[in-house]
Amino acid sequence: MNDRGLPLIIYIPGLLPKPEPEVHREALLRCLLAGVRRVDAAVADAIEATPASFDIVSWTYDFYAEHRDFSLDARSVDAVIEQEAPDVADVAEASSWKRRLSGWIYTLGDMLPFLIPHIASERMEVHLRDLRRYLEDDNGIAAHTRRMLKVPLRAATEGHRPVLLIAHSMGSVIAYDSLWELSHNARDHVVVDLLLTMGSPLGQRYMQKRIMGSREVGYDRYPKNIRRWKNLAAVGDLTALDPYLSDDFEEMLELGLVDTFEDEVVHTHFRLDGELNVHAEYGYLVNDKAAHTIVEWWRGLDS
C-alpha cells in the first residue's frame, strides 16, 4: 500500500441476535474471503494475513441481551461457502410469484402505513417492534449503538486508515445515521472511502422519513463524509423493497457529496434448514458482486 495506514473493512450487521463477537466475526470473514478468493486470490490472502484489516461492530448483544447459537447456522454457512453461485432452483425460488406478491404487499404497506397492522406477519411485527425501539431511541439504545460504530471510525481516521464500511440491513440505517451525525459535528473529520450497503431498507419511504437529516434541506440533509456508495439488493429481499437507492439519494450526487453511487441487483443463495433466505448476511458477503466491490476497493488503494 502507499503512505496511508492499513486498510480497514468495518462490518455492521442488522437486527436480530448474532453469535458471540469472535464466532460471528470468523463466520463473516470466512464468507467474505471465500467470495473474494474466487475473484482475486491475492487480495483474499492479503486480507486473511492481516487480522486487523477486518472488524465488526457487535451492537446486537446490547440491544437484545442475548447471543444467537452459531451451531444453528454452522452447516448453512459451510454450504453457502461451498456453493460457488446460486443455482437454477435458487434463482427460481427468489423470483417466484409468491415472493413477488409478498413484495407488492410490503410495498403497499410502505406507501400506506395504516395497512401495516392488517398485512403484517408475526415475523414482520417483531421486526417493526425492534425497528421502533431504535427509531424512538428507547433508553438511549440508538445513540449507544451509533457510538459503537463511531469509535472505530474515529480511530481509523486518526490512524489515516482508508475505510470500507459494509452495512447489512438495519446496519445500513445505523451507518447512515452515524455518518450524518459525524459529518455535522465540526470536531469530527471521519471520511468513509466506500460505503457498501446490502439488503438495505433505506429505499423505504417509512425509513426515509425517519433517518437523520430527513427534515433538513440541501447539504444539511445528507452525510458529507462518504466518498463512494455501492448498494447491493438481492432479488426477493423483502427488506430491500426498493433495490435502487441512487434515485432516492441522487441529490447527494448533484451536490457533490459523493463521487459515485451505484446499485446492483444480485441473486443470493443462503439456505437455513433448506429454506432460501435471500436476505441473510452470509449470502450477501459471499456473493460475487460483493467480492468484486471489495477487490476493486482494495486494489484501488495501490493506485
Buried (B, 14 or more C-beta within 10 A) or exposed (E): EEEEEBBBBBBBBBBBEBBBBEBBBBBBBBBBBBBBBBBBEEBBEBBBEEEEBBBBBBBBBEBBEEBBEBEEBEEBBEBBBEBEEBEEEBBEBBEEEEBEEBBEBBBEBBEEEEEBEEEBEEEBEEBBEBBEBBBEEEEEBBEEBBEBBBEBBBEBBEEEBBBBBBBBBBBBBBBBBBBBBBBBEEEBEBBBBBBBBBBBBBBBBBBBEBBBBEEEEEBEBBBBBBBBBBBBBBBBBBBBBBBEBBEBBEEBBEEEBBEEBEBBBBBBBBBBEEEBBBBBBBBBBBBBBBBBBBBBBBEEBEE
